[in-house]
Amino acid sequence: MSTVAEQEDISHYLAFLLASAHRSMRIGLGQSIGDEVFNVEHWRILQVLSDEQGRSMGELAERVLLNGPALTKNIDKLVSRGVVQRAADPADNRRVLVYISDLGLETVARLKERVDAHHETIEEALGPRKTSQLKRLLESFIAESKPSQG
């Protein structure tokens, strides 16, 4: 029979463990990036845009896991820093696309080195086998837990 304390211990919930892992990763990445101007969200945005394909705000929001207002705020900051730019979609002038600039490509290359170093540290701690297993489990969880389109 479990005690009340065991029943109320939040650390047994998968949602808590995932949130805790996310928090730990975010803090570690932030420290690894170690930049007063660019943060983890900025890195994700620049990393997605680094293929030099323009993205609509909706597509970009989905890819970088930000809601619309948060993405707009971050894009405004990145535009002011000259690392991204907005331009009309050549196929539909009513749509705005976001593109990475040359300075943005230089910035994301610098940030990517730091992020890769952080990930290497994690892989060293877990080992390559556990790291690979964790990635597969998370990918499976994400795929299986997507809300149905109804």
C-alpha positions in Angstrom: 0.0 0.0 0.0 1.4 3.4 -1.0 1.5 6.3 1.4 -0.2 9.6 0.7 3.3 11.2 0.3 4.1 8.7 -2.5 0.8 9.2 -4.2 1.3 13.0 -4.2 5.0 12.9 -5.3 4.9 14.8 -8.6 8.3 13.3 -9.7 6.5 10.0 -10.6 4.6 11.7 -13.4 6.0 11.5 -17.0 4.8 15.1 -17.6 6.9 16.3 -14.6 10.0 14.3 -15.8 9.7 15.7 -19.3 9.3 19.2 -18.0 12.3 18.8 -15.7 14.4 17.4 -18.5 13.4 20.3 -20.7 14.3 22.8 -18.0 17.6 21.2 -17.4 18.4 21.2 -21.1 17.3 24.8 -21.5 19.4 26.0 -18.6 22.4 24.0 -19.9 22.0 25.2 -23.5 21.6 28.8 -22.2 24.8 28.5 -20.3 26.6 26.9 -23.3 25.4 29.6 -25.7 26.6 32.1 -23.1 25.6 35.0 -25.2 24.0 38.2 -23.9 22.4 39.0 -27.2 21.2 35.5 -28.4 19.2 32.9 -26.5 18.0 29.4 -27.0 14.9 30.5 -29.0 17.1 32.6 -31.2 19.4 29.7 -31.9 16.4 27.5 -32.8 15.0 30.1 -35.2 18.4 30.7 -36.8 19.1 27.0 -37.1 15.8 26.4 -38.9 16.4 29.4 -41.2 20.0 28.4 -41.9 18.9 26.3 -44.9 18.2 29.8 -46.5 14.7 28.9 -47.4 12.2 31.6 -46.4 9.6 30.5 -43.9 6.2 31.9 -43.1 5.6 32.9 -39.5 3.2 30.0 -39.1 5.6 27.4 -40.4 8.5 28.8 -38.4 6.4 28.9 -35.2 5.6 25.2 -35.6 9.2 24.3 -36.4 10.7 26.2 -33.4 8.0 25.3 -30.9 6.9 28.9 -30.2 3.4 30.5 -30.2 2.8 33.3 -32.6 3.2 36.3 -30.3 6.5 34.8 -28.8 7.8 34.2 -32.3 6.9 37.7 -33.4 8.7 39.2 -30.4 11.8 37.1 -31.1 11.8 37.8 -34.9 11.5 41.6 -34.1 14.7 41.3 -32.0 16.5 39.3 -34.6 15.5 41.8 -37.4 16.8 44.6 -35.2 20.1 42.8 -34.8 20.4 42.2 -38.6 20.4 38.4 -38.5 17.0 37.9 -40.2 14.8 39.9 -42.5 11.2 39.8 -43.5 10.2 39.9 -47.2 7.0 39.5 -49.2 6.5 36.0 -50.5 7.2 36.1 -54.2 4.4 33.7 -54.9 1.9 35.6 -52.7 2.6 39.3 -51.8 0.1 39.1 -49.0 2.3 36.6 -47.1 5.5 37.6 -45.3 8.5 35.2 -45.2 11.4 35.3 -42.8 14.9 34.8 -44.2 18.3 34.5 -42.6 20.9 37.2 -43.5 24.7 36.6 -44.0 25.3 37.9 -40.5 22.7 35.4 -39.3 24.5 32.6 -41.0 27.7 33.6 -39.3 25.9 33.9 -36.0 24.2 30.5 -36.2 27.5 28.8 -37.1 29.0 30.3 -33.9 26.0 29.3 -31.8 25.9 25.8 -33.4 29.4 25.1 -32.2 28.4 25.9 -28.7 25.1 23.9 -28.9 27.0 20.9 -30.4 29.6 21.1 -27.6 26.7 21.0 -25.0 25.2 18.0 -26.7 28.5 16.2 -26.8 28.8 16.8 -23.0 25.4 15.2 -22.5 26.3 12.2 -24.8 29.6 11.7 -22.9 27.6 11.6 -19.6 24.9 9.2 -20.9 27.0 7.3 -23.4 26.2 7.0 -27.1 23.9 4.0 -26.6 21.7 5.7 -24.0 21.7 8.9 -26.0 20.5 7.1 -29.1 17.9 5.2 -27.1 16.6 8.5 -25.5 16.3 10.2 -28.9 14.4 7.2 -30.3 12.1 7.1 -27.2 11.4 10.8 -27.4 10.8 10.7 -31.2 8.4 7.8 -30.6 6.7 9.6 -27.8 6.3 12.8 -29.9 4.9 10.8 -32.9 2.5 8.8 -30.7 1.2 11.7 -28.6 0.3 14.1 -31.4 -3.3 15.2 -31.1 -5.5 13.6 -33.7 -6.6 15.9 -36.5 -10.4 15.7 -36.4 
